Amino acid sequence: MQYSQPKMLQLVKHSAELNRQLKTIMKEHELEKSFALKALYHSVVKDGGKYQRDYQEL
């Protein structure tokens, strides 16, 4: 499974929990949105993460 920024943006848009996590990552680590999205992907989507099925359905 490959990272896709448009898919991640869509996934975050549809999940209030992911949106909150994204904003927390951006604030805590002082990251731009694109880098925070990639970090979020690696933590909750990739390799059997909690949102992997939702990501694959997009």
C-alpha positions in Angstrom: 0.0 0.0 0.0 1.4 3.4 -1.0 0.9 6.8 0.6 -1.5 9.1 -1.2 -1.9 12.6 0.1 -5.4 13.1 -1.6 -6.6 9.9 0.0 -5.3 10.9 3.4 -6.9 14.4 3.1 -10.3 12.7 2.3 -9.9 10.2 5.2 -9.1 13.0 7.7 -12.0 15.1 6.4 -14.5 12.2 7.2 -13.1 11.4 10.6 -13.3 13.9 13.5 -10.8 11.7 15.5 -8.2 11.8 12.7 -8.7 15.5 12.2 -8.0 16.1 15.9 -4.9 13.8 15.8 -3.6 15.7 12.7 -4.0 19.1 14.4 -2.2 17.7 17.5 0.7 16.4 15.5 1.0 19.7 13.6 1.0 21.7 16.9 3.3 19.4 19.0 5.9 18.9 16.3 5.5 22.2 14.5 5.0 20.4 11.2 3.4 21.6 8.0 0.1 19.9 7.1 1.7 17.7 4.4 4.4 16.3 6.7 1.9 15.8 9.5 -0.4 13.9 7.1 2.4 11.5 6.2 3.2 11.0 9.9 -0.4 10.3 10.6 -0.5 7.8 7.7 2.4 5.9 9.1 1.0 5.8 12.7 -2.7 4.9 12.1 -3.0 3.5 8.5 0.1 1.6 7.3 0.7 -2.0 8.2 -2.6 -3.0 9.8 -3.3 0.3 11.4 -6.7 1.2 12.8 -7.8 3.1 9.7 -6.2 0.9 7.0 -9.5 -0.6 5.8 -11.1 2.9 5.5 -8.0 4.1 3.6 -8.1 1.2 1.2 -11.8 1.7 0.4 -11.2 5.3 -0.8 
